[in-house]
Every structure is written in structure tokens, then in C-alpha cells.
Amino acid sequence: MGRAELARRLAGLKLEFEAPAWSAAEWAAHLAEELPTGLELDAPIEGVLALAPHESELALAPLARALAHLERGERVLLVVPESLPVLGEIWAAALEGVGGWSRLQDDGFGILRALVAEPRIGALEASGPPARVVELAALGAQRVRTLRNTSLVVRAADDPQQAARRAAQLAFGRVGALSGQRAGALGRVVCHECVFSRFQAALLAILEQPGDFARPVPLFERATREHLDAARTLGLDEGATLVLQRRSDGACVFTNVDERLRLATLARCAGLLTLVRATSDEQADEFARRLDTDEHAEDLA
């Protein structure tokens, strides 16, 4: 089955469930997104490839990876995240009639530990935030992918209002960012100093309205709240300014964040947005590139 057929199936999928606190319309909006492309795959293996994606990847990214492996003749076992079993139903509907794959409901590290020891499993490929990746590696997963947040650069010539609307959706949108928990959600904005104040004012005005920021998707993991609590304390201790905080789960926005602070390097997708000032567009690009690829990026969970 090709990508076009898969996209057609997803678009026509009739949803009768609401999870994770999403309406059917919000699920449909997610499933209508384009499938990820340009995936980096490891060499083919003998045996079954067990794919254990983190729930923050939602439905499409794991589906695209599974399809890519199936297209080159590999057998795939999709492990459905413990906290989001509905993904198994979506994958089953999307891949109906496709051979070479099966699914298994995760129950935590017990299932993953058993898969590592199972002779017919050629490799376990798993993903997660930095703290989970450490646990997965210790468990014996042969292939691990670190899921981390990203940066947005706002340049001198950019429209601050438009940039603020984009940042709000990328950092806290219910569908696009899973209220900050989705893999690749926005974690920091590196903004040219000449538009910094206008951008910050526009962003706070948007987030203080009764929109997505005020109606967050519930947290998938207790670790995310732990990370947010620790990050808030860290930011205040480092002298950053807390300008907005969501009471329900601790999601927050910090400004006056120096790019050298630990706060700026936090990588977990968790509803934490830091605003970093740059003196030039070139410096903003350099800060964003370095922070997005920092090998020592932290996860405080």
C-alpha cells in the first residue's frame, strides 16, 4: 500500500472515540496532516522489528515508519503505547489488509523487556524524551530515538504578531502541539532584539485569551509534571522571568532567558516555552541550531 492510499484511508476514518480528551474533529484534524517524509531508517534486519513509539508521536509518525519498513520487506510489530491504546485501533484500520505486521498493547517496561529477550525479535526500536531514552537503553533496546523540542527563530524583518500566533500554536496548540507534549513541539523562541518586546507582548496577549492555552490536553506522564515543576524552580533560580503559568499542569513561559542557561537547553516536550534574545539574525540562527542539537540537553523528569 502506498502513501496516497494510506492518506485516503486516514481521511475517511470514522472516529467514535475522544482521547486524549480530543474531540472526533480534533482527531480528524491530526489524521489529515501529511505523513512524515525523509525518514532515516537503520539497515534491514533478520527477524521481526518491534517498533515501540512514545505516545507523543501520536498516530502518523509511527505509521509512516512502519510503512517504510514494510515496503522494504521487513516484518513489523507495532507496540501500542500504554497510555493511548486508541492508537492501536487507528493503525489497525489504516493497515487493514496489509501483510507483514502485527500489534501488541504495551503495559510499561515489562512488555519491552520481554521483547528484548524474545529470539524472534531482531531489534527493538523505541522512542521517548531524553529521560526515557536512558531507561530504554538500559533495558537493552537496540535502537533508540530521542524526541525533543524545537526552536523558532524570529528575525528582524518578521511580523511580530504573525510570529506570535505561530509560536502559540507550535508550543501550546491542542492538535499541532498536544498542548506542548507532542514530539517536536516548540520549546524556545530565539528572537531578534529589535522585535523582541513586540513579539512577547503579542504572544502573551494570545495566550491569555480563552483559546488552546486555557484548554490543555491532560498530561500523559507524571514525569512531565515533575519536569515542569523542576524547570520552573530552575528558571527562577537562574534569574529568568516567569511571565505566564498554567495552573492545571504547570505549563509556563519564561522570558529574559540567556542562551547559556540550563533552562534554555531543556529538551523535553512539556509545555515549557523560553524566550531568548539575539542581537542579529545570524546569531539567532546559531543559537537555535546549537540549542536544538545540544548533546547535553536536559530532561528534569
C-alpha positions in Angstrom: 0.0 0.0 0.0 1.4 3.4 -1.0 1.3 6.7 1.0 -1.6 8.1 -1.1 -3.8 5.1 -0.3 -2.8 5.3 3.4 -3.7 9.0 3.5 -7.0 8.3 1.8 -7.9 5.7 4.5 -6.9 8.0 7.3 -9.0 10.8 5.9 -12.0 8.5 5.7 -11.6 7.0 9.1 -14.8 7.4 11.2 -13.8 8.1 14.7 -16.2 7.3 17.6 -13.8 8.0 20.5 -12.5 11.0 22.3 -9.0 10.5 23.6 -6.7 12.0 24.8 -9.5 14.5 25.7 -9.7 15.3 22.0 -12.9 15.5 20.1 -13.5 13.4 17.0 -12.9 16.6 14.9 -9.5 17.1 16.6 -8.5 13.5 15.8 -9.6 14.0 12.3 -7.5 17.2 12.0 -4.5 15.2 13.2 -5.1 12.3 10.8 -5.5 14.8 7.9 -1.9 16.0 8.4 0.7 15.0 5.8 2.6 11.8 6.6 6.2 12.5 7.7 8.7 12.0 4.9 12.5 11.7 4.7 12.7 9.2 7.5 16.1 7.9 8.5 16.0 4.1 8.7 18.6 1.8 10.0 19.8 -1.2 7.9 17.2 -4.0 7.4 17.4 -6.8 9.9 16.6 -10.5 10.2 13.6 -11.3 12.3 10.8 -9.0 13.4 11.4 -5.3 14.0 9.5 -4.2 17.1 8.5 -0.5 16.9 7.7 1.0 20.3 6.9 4.7 19.7 6.2 7.1 22.5 2.7 8.4 22.8 3.8 11.9 22.0 4.4 10.8 18.4 0.7 10.1 18.1 -0.6 8.2 15.1 1.1 9.4 11.9 4.8 9.3 12.6 4.9 5.6 13.8 2.6 4.7 11.0 4.9 6.2 8.4 7.9 4.4 9.9 6.0 1.1 10.0 5.0 1.5 6.3 8.6 2.4 5.3 9.9 -0.8 6.9 7.1 -2.9 5.4 7.7 -1.5 1.9 11.3 -2.9 2.0 10.1 -6.4 3.0 10.6 -6.3 6.8 8.2 -7.7 9.4 7.0 -5.2 11.9 5.5 -5.5 15.4 3.9 -2.2 16.5 3.8 -1.7 20.2 0.8 0.4 21.2 1.6 3.0 24.0 0.2 2.1 27.3 -1.5 5.5 27.9 -3.0 5.8 24.4 -4.5 2.4 23.3 -6.7 4.1 20.7 -3.6 4.3 18.5 -3.8 0.6 18.0 -7.3 0.9 16.6 -6.2 3.7 14.2 -3.2 1.7 13.0 -5.3 -1.5 12.5 -7.9 0.5 10.4 -5.2 2.2 8.4 -3.2 -1.0 7.6 -6.2 -3.3 7.1 -5.3 -5.9 4.5 -1.6 -5.2 4.7 0.6 -8.2 5.5 3.8 -8.5 7.5 2.7 -6.6 10.6 1.0 -7.1 13.9 0.4 -5.1 17.1 0.8 -5.6 20.8 -0.5 -3.5 23.7 2.2 -2.1 25.9 1.9 -2.4 29.7 5.0 -0.5 30.6 8.6 -1.7 30.6 7.5 -5.3 31.2 6.5 -5.9 27.6 9.6 -4.1 26.2 11.8 -6.2 28.5 10.2 -9.3 27.2 10.6 -8.2 23.6 14.4 -7.6 24.1 14.7 -11.2 25.2 12.5 -12.7 22.5 14.6 -14.6 19.9 12.3 -13.8 17.0 12.6 -10.1 17.6 15.6 -8.9 15.5 15.6 -5.4 17.1 13.6 -3.2 19.3 13.3 0.4 18.1 11.9 2.7 20.7 11.5 6.5 21.2 10.9 8.9 24.0 12.0 12.1 25.8 15.7 12.1 27.0 15.0 10.6 30.4 13.0 7.7 28.9 15.7 7.1 26.3 18.2 6.5 29.1 15.8 3.9 30.6 15.3 2.3 27.2 19.0 2.0 26.5 19.5 0.4 30.0 16.6 -2.0 29.2 18.5 -3.2 26.1 16.7 -1.5 23.2 19.0 -1.7 20.2 17.7 1.4 18.5 16.5 4.5 20.4 15.3 7.8 19.1 15.3 10.9 21.3 12.2 13.0 21.0 13.0 16.7 21.8 11.5 20.1 21.4 12.5 22.6 18.8 13.3 26.3 18.3 11.6 29.1 16.3 13.7 32.0 15.0 12.0 35.4 14.8 14.1 37.7 12.6 14.3 41.5 12.4 12.0 41.7 9.4 9.4 39.2 10.7 5.9 40.4 11.6 5.8 40.0 15.5 2.0 39.4 15.5 2.2 36.7 12.9 5.2 35.1 14.6 3.4 35.2 17.9 0.4 33.4 16.5 2.6 30.7 15.0 4.6 30.3 18.3 1.4 29.9 20.3 0.2 27.1 18.1 3.6 25.3 17.9 4.1 25.5 21.6 0.6 25.1 23.0 -1.9 24.1 20.3 -4.2 21.2 21.2 -3.7 19.4 18.0 -0.5 20.7 16.5 1.5 20.6 19.8 -0.7 18.4 22.0 -0.6 21.3 24.4 3.2 21.2 24.4 3.6 17.4 24.8 3.8 16.4 21.1 7.2 15.3 19.8 8.9 18.3 18.2 6.7 20.9 19.9 8.2 24.3 20.2 10.3 24.8 23.3 12.1 28.1 22.7 11.9 31.2 20.6 15.1 33.0 19.6 14.0 36.5 18.7 15.9 39.4 17.3 16.1 42.2 19.9 14.5 44.8 17.7 11.2 43.0 17.6 11.5 41.1 20.9 9.3 43.3 23.1 6.5 43.5 20.4 6.7 39.7 19.9 6.5 39.0 23.6 3.5 41.3 24.1 1.7 39.8 21.2 2.4 36.2 22.4 1.2 36.9 26.0 -2.0 38.6 24.7 -2.8 35.5 22.6 -2.1 33.0 25.4 -4.2 35.0 27.9 -7.3 34.6 25.7 -9.7 31.7 26.1 -8.1 29.5 23.5 -5.9 26.4 23.3 -3.6 27.5 26.2 -6.6 27.6 28.5 -7.9 24.2 27.5 -4.8 21.9 27.7 -4.8 18.2 26.8 -4.2 16.2 30.1 -0.6 15.2 30.7 0.3 11.7 29.5 3.0 11.2 32.0 3.6 12.1 35.7 7.2 12.7 34.6 6.1 15.7 32.5 4.7 17.5 35.6 7.9 16.7 37.5 9.9 18.2 34.7 7.8 21.3 34.7 8.0 21.8 38.4 11.7 21.4 38.4 12.1 23.7 35.3 10.1 26.4 37.0 12.4 26.3 40.0 15.5 26.2 37.8 14.4 29.2 35.7 13.7 31.3 38.8 17.0 30.3 40.4 18.8 31.2 37.1 17.2 34.7 37.0 14.8 34.2 34.1 11.4 35.9 34.4 8.3 33.8 34.6 5.6 35.7 32.7 2.8 33.1 32.4 1.9 29.8 34.1 -1.0 27.4 33.6 -2.4 26.3 36.9 -3.8 23.0 35.7 -0.5 21.3 34.7 2.3 23.9 35.4 2.9 24.8 31.7 4.7 28.1 31.6 6.5 30.8 29.6 9.9 32.3 30.7 11.4 35.5 29.2 14.9 37.0 29.6 16.4 33.6 29.1 20.1 33.7 28.3 21.1 31.1 25.8 23.8 29.8 28.2 21.3 29.0 31.0 20.4 25.4 31.7 16.8 26.5 31.2 17.4 27.2 27.6 18.7 23.7 26.9 15.8 21.7 28.4 14.7 19.3 25.6 11.6 17.5 26.9 8.4 18.4 25.1 6.4 19.6 28.1 4.6 22.9 27.6 7.6 25.0 28.6 8.4 27.9 26.3 11.5 30.1 26.8 12.1 33.4 25.0 15.8 34.1 24.1 17.0 37.4 22.8 19.6 37.7 19.9 21.4 40.7 18.6 21.3 39.7 14.9 19.5 37.2 12.6 22.8 35.3 12.3 23.2 35.0 16.0 19.6 33.8 16.3 20.1 31.1 13.8 23.3 30.0 15.5 21.6 29.9 19.0 18.7 27.9 17.6 20.9 25.4 15.8 23.1 24.8 18.8 20.2 24.5 21.3 18.3 22.1 19.1 21.3 19.8 18.8 22.9 20.1 22.2 24.2 16.7 23.2 23.8 17.6 26.8 20.2 18.8 26.6 18.5 18.0 29.8 15.3 16.4 30.9 14.4 17.1 34.5 11.9 14.3 34.9 
